[in-house]
């Protein structure tokens, strides 16, 4: 049994060196795992089921990635105490569209102009979303879970090219399970990347002190995606009149809500230890 588990883990680590291929609106894009991370699979039962609960209605969640150091725990059906993780998404409205350079420039411009205002509007939507997430996860794992986000603070954009745009977030999050409470300040970096006319949303999450790591990891991951799609170019199509502010707001909700994953895992892990 031990040898089988060892071989399985080696296959996972080897797989992290290669790219997954995703079909997005008729285009196939190769996306490598972030360096030092591996994609969550069904074999990681508890973490996989939790990742499904954290999906949102406006974006397709293509993949979640956890640190390779967390895989042995995840592979035996337990919940690792995650400190860092990454998520790949694509917006449902955009995946069938070919997004041009003018479109992407508008998205970047609106993000710069309306970032803080959009976050204020997003905070008003979070209580209802947290309640929904709490109920879904409580039912899936048979626990009495309550989630909360008290504040989400956007930072100024820190990296930009013709087809890449990155900014970071601090979020005050909390979770309680049967009297066991966990609070945490999370840092995250969100990156929008236009690859062959398809916009991918990349999110890298860490603890409060991991802000620079989230930025570095996101930049390195973005470079890997571009290198893995050498034929990709930024199409010079005209604008389509998209409501980029609305799309960005939805992406922001996704970024903040998914940032709760680590808090939930820690709270559930502590509850399980107390129960045992």
Helices and strands as residue ranges (DSSP letters): H 2-15, E 19-24, E 27-32, E 37-39, H 45-53, E 59-67, G 68-70, H 71-75, E 85-91, H 101-141, E 145-154, E 159-161, E 164-177, E 180-195, E 198-207, G 208-210, H 211-228, H 244-258, H 261-275
